[in-house]
Amino acid sequence: MNARPATPSSTNGAAAPLPAYAIELKGLRKTYRASGGQPGKEALKGIDLQVPRGTIFGLLGPNGAGKSTLINILAGLVVKSAGTAEVFGIDIDRHPRRARLAIGVVPQELNLDAFFSPREVLELQAGLYGVPKRARTTDAILAAVGLADKADAYARSLSGGMRRRLLVAKALVHHPPVVILDEPTAGVDVELRRQLWEHMRELNAQGITIVLTTHYLEEAEAMCDSIAIIDQGRVVACDRTATLLRQLDEKTLTLNLDRPLTELPERLARLGAELDEAGRIVVRYRPSKAKVGEVLEAVNAAGLTISDLATAEGDLEELFLRLTRPAAAPDEHHDALPRARSAL
C-alpha cells in the first residue's frame, strides 16, 4: 500500500520544504485543574522534545508519566497550559486543523462501533477528515492490515487482534505523515504483533514517522531508532537507542569451565566475580572501567580451563528501571546518564 503521506503547503499553494522534525515540543506544560481549592495536577512539566522526521521513535514511561496527555495534546483532544507544539512543522495553536490532518493516532482503547463494518468505519473516518471519494484508498488499507476478507463484516464479529488492526487502518485514512501508536500490541498474540510491526516498517520505509508507546521494552529496543523516556512529566532521557544503551555501561561476562566450580578463587573474588548455581563464573562490570583481560588472566592463574564464554550488555529494561524507579534519587539519574538530551 502506498500511504502517500501528506506534505505541508506554503501560502501560495506550492509544496513547502519538509521539516527536520516530525514533532517538535518546547516548554510543553499541562496542569489539570482541581476542585475544592485543591492544587491542580501538573501532568507535563516543561517538555522539550524533537522527533526526527522519517524515524521510528519510542516514547516510554511508567503509568502516569504523562505520555497519554502529550499524545492527546498533539491530537487536539487536550488543551495545553503552556509551551509550543508543532506536528510536521505545523503549529497546533495557529493551524489546528492542518496539524490534526498531519497526524494519525492509534489509541490503546478498542473504541469501535460494533455495528459498523471495517469498510464503513474507514469511509466514515475519511469523510470526517474531508478526504474526497476519488482520493480514498479504503480497500488498499484494509488489505495492508489483513482485513480485506472482513471488509463487510460487523466490527463486533472481529477478534481483538483484528479490531486493533482496524484501529491502525482508521488512523491511516487521511494519509498522515506522522502516526502515533499507543500500546498497539497490548493483548495481541505473537504472530499478530509480528505482522503489525512488519506493516509499520513498510510505512516507515515510505517516509511516515512512527511514534510508539509500549510497555514491551524489548519491542521498543528492537523497533525504535531513537527513544525518549518520560517520568513524572519530564524527559529524563532522549537519544538514539544504541547511544542510550552504551551510556548504561554495564556488561555481564559468563565463563563456562571444563568442570563446575564449588569455590571461587580469591583473585577472581577480588575482581567482583561470583559463582552461579551451575558453577559458572559470572562477572558484572563496566566496560569503561574494567577489562575482560584481567578476568581471563585470573582464570589462567588459577589453573582453570574455559570451555565457553558469553557476554551480555545492559538492556533497555535496566535503563528504564534505573531512570524511573520511585526510590531513585536525582543523583542516581545523573549517574545512569550523564546528560538527558531531548534534541536528536
N, C-alpha and C positions, 0 to 999 in steps of 0.2 A: 504494500500500500504506500502510495506517495502522499505523505501527510501535508506537503506544501505549507510549511509554517508561514504565517503571516509576517509581513515586514512593515515597519513604521513608514509613514509617508511624510514628506515635507509639506509646507503650507501651499506650495504651488502644484501639488499632486505628484511630484516626482518621488521616486524611492529615496528615502533618507539613508545616510550611511549607517551600517549596522552598529549597534552599541557594543562596547567592550564587555559590558556586564548584562547578564540576563535579569538579575535582580541587584539593586543597589540600595542599601539602607544606611541612613546617617542619623544617629541620635534617636532612634525609634523608641518611643515610650508609650505605654498603655497603663492607665490606672482605672480600675473599676470602682465606681462609687459605692459606698456602703451606706446603709440606712441607720437611723437612730443615732446619728452623730459619731458613729464609729469611723476610724480611719479607713480609707479605701485600700484595696489590694493593688499593689504595683506589680503587674504581670511582666512587663518589659521595662528594663532599666537602662535605656540608652544603648540600643543595639546598633553597632556599626558592622555591616556585612556586605561583601561583594561576591556575587556568584558569577564566575566567568561564563560567557556565552558558549554554548556548544558542549558543555560538560555534563557528567552525571555527578550530582552534588548531594552529599549526605548531610541531613540536619538532624542531629541526635541530641538526646537529653532525657532525663528521668521524667516520670509523670509529674505534671505541674510545673515544668521548667519554663513554659511559655511558647512552645512550638506551635500549638494549635492557635493561640492568639495571633502569632506572627502570620501564619497562613491565612487566617480569616481577615486580617487587615489587608493583605495583598489581594484577596479575592473580593474585597469590597463588602464583607459581611460585618466587620467591626471597624469602628472609627478610632483611629489612633489619637493619643493625647498630645504627642509632640514628635518632632523629628520629620524626616522626609523619607519617602519610599518611591522607587521607580521600578517598573516592570518593563524590560526590554527598551529602556531609555524613555519611558513614558511616566510622568509624574502622576501618582494615583489621585492627588488632590486637584490638579489643574485639568487633567483629562481622564476623569474616572471611567467613562465608557470605553475609551480606547485602551486603557490599562486593563480592564476586565476582558476585553477581546484578546489581549496578548497572553492570557493565562488560562490554563485548564486545570481544575483541581479534582483529584480523585479522593473523595472523603473516606474516612475509616468506616463510617456507618453505612449499612446497606439500605440507603433511602431510595427505594424504587416503588412505583405504583404497581401493586400486584396484578392489576387487570390490564396493564399495557403490555404489548409485545415489544421485544427489543427494537424492531423496526419503528414502531410508533414512538418509543422513548427517544430514539435518535432524531427522528423527524421533528418531534415537538421541541427538543433541545436546539436543533438547528434553527427552527423558526424563532425561538426566543432570542437567539443571537443574531437574527437578521440575515442568515445565510440564504441567498437565493436558491430556488429549487434546482436550477441548472448547475449550481456550484456544489451541491451536496454529494457526498460520497458514502452514503449510508451503507450500501451493500459491501463496498470495499472495506470499510471499517469493521463491519460485523465479521467479514471473512478473516480479517487480520487478527482478530481476537478469538477466532474459533467458534463463532456463534452463527455462521451462515445457515446451518441446518435448524437453528432455533429462532430464526428471524421473526416468525409469525406465531410463536408460542407465547402463552401468558407468562409474565415475569414470575408469577407465583409458582410456576412449574419448574423453574430453573433451580439447579443446585446452588449452594452457597458460593462455590468457586465460579460458576457461570455468572452469577449476579455480580461478583466482583469484577469479572472481565467486562460485563456490560457497563459498569461504572467507568472503567478505563475508556471504553468506546465513547461513552457520553461526554467525557472530558475532551475528546478529540474532534468533535463535530465541526467546530469553527476553526480548525487548523491553527491552534495557538503555537507560538514559538517557544513557550515555556509551559511545562506540565509538572504539577506538584502531586506526588503520590503520598498520601498519609496512611501509613501502615497498610500497604496494598496486599501483603501476603499473610496478614493475620488470619489464622484459622484455615489457611489454604494448604492442600496437600503438596508433597514434594514435587510431583510431576507438573502440577499447575503452576507452582512457583517458578519452575524452570522455564515453562512456556511464557509466562508473563515477563520474565527478565530477558528472554530472547527477543520478545517484541519491543521492550523498552530499549534494548541495544540497537535494534533496527531503526527505531525512531530517532535515537541519538545520532546514528550514522547519517541521517537525513538532515541534521543540523538542529534538531529540537533539544533544548536544555531540559534535563530531567532533575528535579529536586525530590529527594526521597527522605521520608522519615520512617524509621523502623526500629524495633526492639531486637531484631535479629542482627547482632553486631557482626557476625561472620558474613552475613549477606552484604552489609554496608562495606566491609573491608574488601570483599571481592568485587563489588559493583562500582564503587564510587571513586572518581578521580581525586576529589577533594572532600573534606569533611569539616563541619563546624559542630562543636559541642556546646549546647546551651544549658546553663544551670542557674536556677533561681533568677531568671530574667536577664542573664548576662551571658555574653560569649566568653567561654573560658578557654577555648582552643579553636583554631581555624588554620588549616594549611592543607597541602597535598597529603593524601593518605600515607604514602610512603615516608614523607618527611615527619609526620606525627609519630609514626611507629619507630623511626630511627631515634627521635628525641626521647622515647621511653627508655632507651639504652639498657635493655635487660635481655640476657640470654640464659638458656639452661643447657648445660653440657651433660649428657648421659653416656657413661662408659660401660659397655658390656665386657666382662672379663672372661677368660677361659674357664674360670670357676667362680661361683658366687662367694663373696666375702662375708664374714661374720663380724669382723672388726676392722675399723678404718685405721690405716697407718697414720702416725702422729703428724707427719709433714703435710699430708693431704687434709687432715682435720684443721691445721693452722690456715690452710687456704680456703676454708669455708665449705669443704666437701662434706657430703652426707652419704649414708647408705640407705637405699630404698628397700622395700620388702623383698625384692628379688635378689638382693645382694649386689646391686649395681651401684657404681659411684655416680652421684649427682652433684653437680656444681652449678650454683646460680651466681652470675657475675655480670658486671657492667663492662662491655667491650671497650669503653673509653678509659677504663681504669685497670683492667686486668688482661692478662694474656693467657691464651689457652696453652701456650708452650710451657708455662710454669707448672700447670697441672700435669701435662704429659711427662715432664721431667721428673716430677714427684712420683708418678706411677712407675716409671722405669727404675728410679732409685729404690723403690720398694720391691723390685723384682716381680712385678705383676705384668701379665700379658693381656693386651687389649684385643678382643675378637671383633668388636664393632663399636662405633660411636655415633652419636646423633646430637645435633644442636637444634634448639627451638628458640625463636625470637618471641619477645613480648607481643601480645596481640591487642586488638582494638578493645576487647573487653577489659583487659587490665588497665589500659589507659583511661577508659570510660569510668571505671570504678574509682581510680585514683583521683580523677578530677571532680567527681560528683558525689562521692560518699559523704554523708552528713557530718561525720566526725572529723573530716579533714580540715585542718587549719589553713588559712590563706598561704602561709609559708610553704605548706606541703604542695599546694597547687604550683607554686613557682618552682619547687624542686623538680616536679614532674615535667614541666615545660618551662624553660627559661622565660619565654615570652609568648603569650597567646596572641596570634596575629589574625586580623579579620580581613586583610587585603591579600588576595592571592595573586 
